Amino acid sequence: MTRDSAQQDAGGSSPFAARTDDLIMMAGYGLGLFQIENDLAVQPAVAVAAGVAAPDHLWGETQHAG
């Protein structure tokens, strides 16, 4: 769903390996998740940021960050 890739190791952990697509299309505009994550990560109250795309019936995709 996230278009990221990981592989589960023998201990049961699934470390992040790579992002296969970091561009979402929202209302015909390409938005880079990397830029959204960077903009959040520079805030003093944010330790780690991650952006993902979610399907949207009106816009095609929308971005979510946490």
N, C-alpha and C positions, 0 to 999 in steps of 0.2 A: 504493500500500500504506500509506503513512504518513498519507494524507488531508491532506497539506500541498500547497501549490501553488507552482509556480515556472515560469519561462519561460526557455528557453535563448536567450542573446543571440548576436550575430554572432561573438563571440570564442570561443564554446563554453562559457562559464560559465553556470551555472544558479543565480542568486541566489534565496534564499528569498523568497517573496512573501507568503504568508498561510497560516495554519493553518485548515483548514475545519472541524475538529472537535477540541476540546481536552478532551473528556470521554470517558473509557472506562467501560464497564460491567463490573465485576468482581463476580461472584456476586450480581448485583442491586444493587450499590452503585455510585454514580457517583463516579469519582475524577478530579479535574482535573489534567491534566498540567502546567499552569502552576504549581500549588502544589508539585508534586514537583520541578520544575525550580528554583523559587525556594529551596526547602529545601536543595537540593544546592548551588546557586550561592553561598550565604552561607558555605559552608565555606572556610576559608583555603587549602586545598590544591586547590580546584576553580576553574578559570579560566572554563570554559563548561560548561553542562549542557543536555542535551536529553532529553526523555522521549518515548517512543513506545508505542503499544499493539501487542500481539501476540496473535493468536488462541490460545485455549486450550480444549481439549475439555472440561475440567472446570469452569473458572471463566467461560467465555465470552470474556473478554479478560484479559490480565495486562499490567502495566506494566514497561517496561524503560527504564533511564536510563543515560546515558553522558556 
